[in-house]
Amino acid sequence: MGQQTWTAVDAYFDGLLVEEDEALTAATADIEAAELPAHQVAPNQGKLLHLLARIRGARTILEIGTLGGYSTIWLARALPEGGQLVTLEVDEQCADVAGANIARAGLEHVVDIRRGRAIDLLPELTDVAPFDVVFIDADKPSNPQYLEWALKLTRPGSVIIGDNVVRDGAVVDSTSSDPRVQGVRRFTELIAEHPQLTATALQTVGSKGYDGLIMALVTE
C-alpha cells in the first residue's frame, strides 16, 4: 500500500463525511492558481480542526500560518455568533489570496488577518487573548517560540494543535541537519516537559502523504 491507496481512502471518506462547499473548493483552486505551496490541510484534516474547535466550544481561535485561508475557513466556521479568529501570515501574496477566499466564504467579519512575522505579531495579541484553540502551522524552526507564546495566550482548557510534526518519519532522527525536523523535535520535547500540558501525537497518511499532528490540552 502507498500513496495511491491513501488518496483513494481519503476520497472515500471525504465523499461520505466531509462537506466541501464552493467556498472551500474555490479556495483550493485559488491557492493552486496563485502557485502557492500546496501545504494547506486536506479536507478531512480541515474537518477535524473544525470538529475539535466545536467540541472545545471555542469562541476565540489563533492560527499561526494562514497560507491561502483554507484551514482558516474550516476553523472560522466552528465559531459561534460573536466568535473571532486571528490568523498570522508573513507572506503578502498568501495573505492577499487568503483575504479573498475568506471574503468569498462570508467570514471577513469573523477573521482578522494580521500580516508580518508571527514572532513579532504574537506579543500584540494580549488584548484579544485568551484563545480557546491555537493552530500552529507555520515555519517549523520557530515552533518552540510559537509554543511559548501559545502558552501565554491561552488558559486552562485551551487546546494547542501543531501540524506537520512527523516529517515523513524524519522526526525520529535526532542527528537530522534539517532545521524543520529539529524545530519539531524541540517543540515536542517542550510539550512533554511542560507541567501544564497533556498531549498526544497522531501519525497520518492520506492525500497529503505521510505526516501527523500534536494535540495538547492546557490543564492549569
C-alpha positions as CSV (number, residue, x, y, z in Angstrom):
1,M,0.0,0.0,0.0
2,G,1.2,3.5,-0.7
3,Q,0.2,7.0,-1.8
4,Q,-2.4,5.8,-4.4
5,T,-4.2,3.8,-1.7
6,W,-4.0,6.6,0.9
7,T,-5.5,9.1,-1.6
8,A,-8.3,6.7,-2.6
9,V,-9.2,6.1,1.1
10,D,-9.3,9.8,1.8
11,A,-11.6,10.3,-1.3
12,Y,-13.9,7.6,0.0
13,F,-14.3,9.1,3.5
14,D,-14.4,12.6,2.2
15,G,-17.2,11.7,-0.2
16,L,-19.3,10.5,2.7
17,L,-18.3,12.6,5.7
18,V,-16.7,15.9,4.6
19,E,-18.9,18.6,3.1
20,E,-16.7,20.8,1.0
21,D,-18.8,23.6,-0.4
22,E,-17.9,26.1,-3.2
23,A,-16.0,28.4,-0.9
24,L,-13.7,25.6,0.1
25,T,-13.1,24.2,-3.3
26,A,-12.6,27.7,-4.7
27,A,-10.1,28.4,-2.0
28,T,-8.1,25.3,-3.1
29,A,-8.3,26.3,-6.7
30,D,-7.1,29.9,-5.9
31,I,-4.2,28.5,-3.9
32,E,-3.2,26.4,-7.0
33,A,-3.8,29.3,-9.4
34,A,-1.5,31.6,-7.4
35,E,1.1,28.9,-7.3
36,L,1.3,29.0,-3.6
37,P,2.9,26.0,-1.8
38,A,0.4,23.1,-1.6
39,H,0.7,23.0,2.2
40,Q,-2.9,23.5,3.1
41,V,-4.5,20.8,5.2
42,A,-6.5,18.0,3.4
43,P,-10.3,18.3,3.5
44,N,-10.7,15.6,6.2
45,Q,-8.0,17.4,8.3
46,G,-9.8,20.6,7.9
47,K,-13.0,18.9,9.1
48,L,-11.0,17.5,12.1
49,L,-9.9,21.0,13.0
50,H,-13.5,22.2,12.7
51,L,-14.8,19.4,15.0
52,L,-12.0,19.9,17.6
53,A,-12.9,23.6,17.8
54,R,-16.6,22.8,18.1
55,I,-16.0,20.1,20.8
56,R,-13.9,22.6,22.7
57,G,-16.7,25.2,22.4
58,A,-14.2,27.7,21.1
59,R,-15.1,31.4,20.9
60,T,-11.6,32.6,20.1
61,I,-9.1,30.9,17.8
62,L,-5.5,31.8,16.9
63,E,-4.0,30.4,13.7
64,I,-0.2,30.8,13.1
65,G,0.3,30.4,9.4
66,T,-2.6,31.3,7.1
67,L,-1.3,30.3,3.6
68,G,-4.4,30.7,1.3
69,G,-7.0,30.6,4.1
70,Y,-8.3,27.0,3.6
71,S,-7.8,25.9,7.2
72,T,-8.9,29.3,8.3
73,I,-12.3,28.8,6.7
74,W,-12.8,25.5,8.4
75,L,-11.8,26.9,11.8
76,A,-13.8,30.1,11.5
77,R,-17.0,28.1,10.6
78,A,-16.7,26.4,14.0
79,L,-17.1,29.6,15.9
80,P,-20.5,30.8,17.4
81,E,-22.0,34.2,16.7
82,G,-19.6,36.8,18.1
83,G,-16.6,34.5,17.9
84,Q,-13.2,35.7,16.5
85,L,-10.3,34.1,14.7
86,V,-6.9,35.8,14.4
87,T,-4.6,34.4,11.8
88,L,-1.0,35.5,11.2
89,E,0.8,35.4,7.8
90,V,4.2,36.7,6.8
91,D,3.8,36.3,3.0
92,E,1.9,39.2,1.4
93,Q,0.7,37.1,-1.6
94,C,-0.6,34.4,0.8
95,A,-2.4,37.0,2.9
96,D,-4.0,38.5,-0.3
97,V,-5.2,35.1,-1.5
98,A,-6.5,34.2,1.9
99,G,-8.3,37.5,2.3
100,A,-10.2,36.9,-1.0
101,N,-11.0,33.4,0.0
102,I,-12.2,34.3,3.4
103,A,-14.4,37.1,2.0
104,R,-15.9,34.7,-0.6
105,A,-16.8,32.5,2.3
106,G,-18.6,35.4,4.1
107,L,-16.2,35.3,7.0
108,E,-14.4,38.6,6.8
109,H,-16.3,39.8,9.9
110,V,-15.0,36.8,11.9
111,V,-11.4,36.6,10.7
112,D,-8.7,39.1,11.4
113,I,-5.7,38.6,9.1
114,R,-2.6,40.2,10.6
115,R,0.4,40.5,8.3
116,G,4.0,40.1,9.4
117,R,6.4,37.7,11.1
118,A,4.4,35.7,13.7
119,I,7.1,36.1,16.3
120,D,6.7,39.9,16.0
121,L,2.9,39.8,16.0
122,L,2.3,37.4,18.9
123,P,3.2,40.0,21.6
124,E,0.5,42.3,20.2
125,L,-2.3,39.7,20.9
126,T,-2.5,40.0,24.6
127,D,-5.5,42.4,24.2
128,V,-7.6,39.7,22.4
129,A,-6.3,36.7,24.5
130,P,-7.0,34.2,25.8
131,F,-7.6,31.9,22.9
132,D,-9.5,28.7,23.2
133,V,-7.7,27.0,20.3
134,V,-4.3,27.7,18.8
135,F,-3.4,26.0,15.5
136,I,0.3,26.2,14.7
137,D,1.1,25.6,11.0
138,A,3.9,27.9,10.0
139,D,7.7,27.7,9.8
140,K,8.8,24.6,11.9
141,P,12.1,26.0,13.2
142,S,10.1,28.6,15.1
143,N,7.7,26.1,16.7
144,P,9.4,26.3,20.1
145,Q,8.8,30.1,20.2
146,Y,5.3,29.7,19.0
147,L,4.6,27.2,21.8
148,E,6.0,29.7,24.3
149,W,3.6,32.4,23.1
150,A,0.7,29.9,22.8
151,L,1.0,29.2,26.5
152,K,1.0,32.9,27.3
153,L,-2.1,33.5,25.2
154,T,-4.3,30.6,26.3
155,R,-5.9,29.4,29.6
156,P,-6.8,26.1,31.3
157,G,-9.0,24.1,28.9
158,S,-7.4,25.6,25.8
159,V,-6.2,23.3,23.0
160,I,-2.9,23.7,21.1
161,I,-2.5,21.9,17.8
162,G,0.7,21.6,15.9
163,D,0.7,20.4,12.3
164,N,3.2,18.6,10.1
165,V,5.2,17.1,13.0
166,V,6.1,13.7,11.6
167,R,8.1,15.0,8.6
168,D,7.8,11.7,6.6
169,G,9.2,9.9,9.7
170,A,12.3,12.2,10.0
171,V,11.2,13.4,13.4
172,V,12.8,10.3,15.0
173,D,16.3,11.3,13.6
174,S,18.0,13.2,16.4
175,T,21.0,13.8,14.2
176,S,19.0,15.4,11.4
177,S,20.5,18.6,9.9
178,D,17.1,19.8,8.8
179,P,16.1,22.8,11.0
180,R,12.4,21.9,10.4
181,V,12.9,18.5,12.0
182,Q,14.9,19.9,14.9
183,G,12.2,22.6,15.4
184,V,9.5,19.9,15.6
185,R,11.6,17.8,17.9
186,R,12.2,20.6,20.4
187,F,8.6,21.6,20.2
188,T,7.6,18.1,21.1
189,E,10.1,17.9,23.9
190,L,8.9,21.2,25.4
191,I,5.3,20.0,25.4
192,A,6.4,16.7,27.0
193,E,8.3,18.6,29.7
194,H,5.7,21.2,30.5
195,P,3.7,20.6,33.7
196,Q,0.6,22.4,32.4
197,L,0.3,20.4,29.2
198,T,-1.0,16.9,28.5
199,A,-0.7,15.8,24.9
200,T,-0.6,13.1,22.3
201,A,0.6,12.8,18.7
202,L,-1.0,11.0,15.7
203,Q,0.6,9.8,12.5
204,T,-1.5,10.3,9.4
205,V,-1.5,9.1,5.9
206,G,-3.7,10.3,3.1
207,S,-3.9,12.6,0.1
208,K,-1.2,14.9,1.7
209,G,1.2,12.0,2.2
210,Y,2.7,10.8,5.5
211,D,2.8,13.2,8.4
212,G,0.9,13.9,11.6
213,L,-0.1,16.3,14.3
214,I,0.2,17.0,18.0
215,M,-2.7,18.0,20.2
216,A,-2.1,19.4,23.7
217,L,-4.5,20.5,26.4
218,V,-3.7,23.3,28.8
219,T,-4.6,21.8,32.2
220,E,-3.9,24.6,34.7
